[in-house]
C-alpha cells in the first residue's frame, strides 16, 4: 500500500520536473509547462505537446 502511494507521488514529481524543464528549454522558466514541439505554453503538466503538434 505505501509502496504504491510512494510510486504515484514519485511519478507525479517526475512529470512536474519534466514539464518544468520543457518550459525552461523553451526560454520561459516562469511557465508551468511548454510544448516540446513548438514551445508554446501549456496549462497543465499532463501533456508534453499542444494540440497542433500532436
C-alpha positions in Angstrom: 0.0 0.0 0.0 2.7 2.5 1.0 4.9 1.5 -1.9 2.0 2.2 -4.4 1.4 5.6 -2.9 5.1 6.4 -3.0 5.3 5.3 -6.6 2.4 7.5 -7.5 3.9 10.5 -5.8 7.3 10.0 -7.5 5.6 9.6 -10.9 3.8 12.9 -10.3 7.0 14.6 -9.3 8.8 13.3 -12.4 6.0 14.7 -14.6 6.2 18.0 -12.9 10.0 18.2 -13.3 9.9 17.2 -17.0 7.2 19.9 -17.6 9.3 22.5 -15.9 12.4 21.5 -17.9 10.4 21.9 -21.2 9.4 25.4 -20.1 12.9 26.3 -19.2 14.2 24.9 -22.5 11.6 27.0 -24.3 13.0 30.1 -22.7 10.2 30.6 -20.1 11.2 29.4 -16.7 8.1 31.1 -15.2 5.8 28.8 -17.2 4.4 25.6 -15.7 4.9 23.6 -19.0 5.8 24.1 -22.6 5.1 22.1 -25.8 8.1 20.0 -26.7 7.3 20.6 -30.4 6.7 24.3 -30.9 7.5 25.7 -27.4 4.1 27.3 -26.8 2.8 27.5 -23.2 0.7 24.6 -21.9 -1.6 25.0 -18.9 -1.2 21.6 -17.3 1.6 19.1 -16.9 -0.2 16.0 -18.3 0.7 16.7 -21.9 4.1 17.3 -23.5 2.7 18.6 -26.8 0.0 21.0 -27.8 -3.0 20.1 -30.0 -1.2 21.4 -33.2 1.9 19.3 -32.6 0.2 16.0 -31.7 
